[in-house]
Amino acid sequence: MLSHREEKILPFKKKQLADLVLDVEKYPEFLPWCSDCKIIKLEAKDHFFANLKIEYNKICFSYISEIKKLEKDNKIIIDVTSRKGPFRKLKNIWEFEDSKDGCKTDFFISIQLKSTILNKLLKLIYNKAYEKMLESFTNRAHKIYNS
């Protein structure tokens, strides 16, 4: 299983960044490997399921994630868990907390695919993929909130 945690201070408010992460249907506009994303079931305003379609080179698959927004200890926490698809485990947690310098952003991802072959491929691109993901979200925030 591969996992990564990263903390950054970003020049935005926690609500702005949380809204950006929760706006999953816009992911195809800025995440390079996400070709489609639709909310398929709404449990509550801050709890839903989404179907994401991923395309990378000649690899294409879809999966369903459960997304929950929680507010705790002056933080906004977005918990993402894969519920159906090629992952043995996919856990992604975003934590946002306003600070004097902007928003303290804590990003965690843990991932393991069901396929041994795809796990080997994932190991080759993992560092680049999570860096690109964070960069894509940061660039999107700059585009939306600094326009």
C-alpha positions in Angstrom: 0.0 0.0 0.0 1.2 3.5 -0.9 0.5 6.5 1.3 1.5 10.1 1.5 0.8 13.1 3.8 1.6 16.7 3.0 1.0 20.0 4.8 1.0 23.3 3.1 -0.1 26.9 3.9 -2.2 28.2 1.0 -3.3 31.8 0.5 -7.1 31.0 0.7 -9.8 30.5 3.3 -10.7 27.0 4.5 -14.2 27.3 3.1 -12.9 28.2 -0.3 -10.6 25.1 -0.5 -13.3 22.8 1.0 -15.8 24.0 -1.6 -13.3 23.4 -4.4 -12.6 19.8 -3.2 -16.3 19.1 -2.8 -17.2 20.4 -6.3 -16.3 16.9 -7.7 -18.3 17.4 -10.9 -15.8 20.1 -11.9 -12.8 17.7 -11.6 -12.6 16.9 -15.3 -11.9 20.6 -15.9 -8.6 20.6 -14.0 -7.5 17.1 -13.0 -5.7 15.7 -16.0 -6.6 12.1 -15.6 -10.2 12.6 -14.5 -12.3 12.4 -17.6 -15.7 12.3 -15.9 -17.2 12.7 -12.5 -20.9 12.7 -11.4 -22.6 12.7 -8.1 -24.7 9.5 -8.1 -26.3 9.6 -4.7 -26.9 12.5 -2.2 -27.2 11.3 1.4 -27.1 14.8 2.8 -25.7 18.2 1.8 -22.2 17.2 3.0 -22.4 13.5 2.3 -22.6 12.0 -1.1 -21.3 9.3 -3.5 -19.6 10.1 -6.8 -18.7 8.0 -9.8 -15.2 9.0 -11.2 -13.8 7.9 -14.5 -10.0 7.9 -14.7 -8.0 7.7 -18.0 -4.2 7.5 -18.0 -2.4 6.5 -21.2 -4.3 3.4 -22.2 -5.6 2.6 -18.8 -9.3 3.5 -18.2 -11.5 2.7 -15.2 -14.3 4.0 -13.0 -14.9 3.9 -9.3 -17.3 5.1 -6.7 -16.2 7.2 -3.8 -18.1 8.2 -0.7 -17.4 11.8 0.2 -18.1 13.3 3.7 -17.5 16.8 5.0 -17.1 17.2 8.7 -16.4 20.3 10.9 -14.4 19.7 14.0 -12.1 21.8 16.2 -12.2 24.8 13.8 -11.3 22.6 10.9 -13.1 21.4 7.8 -12.4 17.8 7.1 -13.2 16.0 3.8 -13.1 12.3 4.0 -13.0 10.3 0.8 -13.3 6.5 0.7 -13.5 4.3 -2.4 -16.6 2.1 -2.2 -16.6 0.3 -5.5 -14.0 -0.2 -8.3 -10.4 -1.3 -8.8 -9.1 -0.3 -5.4 -8.5 -2.6 -2.5 -8.2 0.6 -0.5 -8.4 4.3 -1.4 -8.6 6.8 1.5 -8.1 10.5 1.0 -8.4 13.0 3.8 -8.2 16.8 3.3 -8.1 19.0 6.5 -8.4 22.8 6.2 -7.8 25.2 9.0 -7.6 29.0 8.7 -4.3 30.5 10.0 -2.8 34.0 10.0 -0.9 33.2 6.8 -3.9 31.7 4.9 -5.2 28.1 5.2 -3.2 25.3 6.7 -3.9 22.4 4.4 -3.2 18.8 5.4 -3.6 16.2 2.6 -3.4 12.5 3.2 -3.8 9.7 0.6 -3.5 5.9 1.0 -4.0 3.7 -2.0 -3.8 0.1 -3.0 -5.2 -1.5 -6.2 -6.7 -5.0 -6.4 -4.5 -5.8 -9.4 -0.9 -6.7 -8.8 0.1 -5.4 -12.2 -1.6 -2.1 -11.7 0.0 -1.7 -8.3 3.4 -2.1 -9.9 2.5 0.6 -12.4 1.1 2.8 -9.7 4.4 2.6 -7.8 6.2 4.0 -10.8 4.0 7.1 -11.1 2.8 7.6 -7.5 5.0 10.5 -6.5 4.3 12.4 -9.7 0.6 11.7 -9.5 0.0 13.0 -6.0 2.2 16.0 -6.7 0.2 16.7 -9.9 -3.0 16.3 -7.9 -2.1 18.9 -5.3 -0.7 21.2 -8.0 -4.0 20.9 -9.9 -6.1 21.8 -6.9 -3.8 24.7 -6.0 -3.9 26.1 -9.5 -7.6 25.7 -9.7 -7.9 27.7 -6.4 -5.7 30.5 -7.8 -7.8 30.6 -11.0 -11.2 30.7 -9.2 -10.3 32.9 -6.2 -7.7 35.2 -7.6 -9.5 36.2 -10.7 
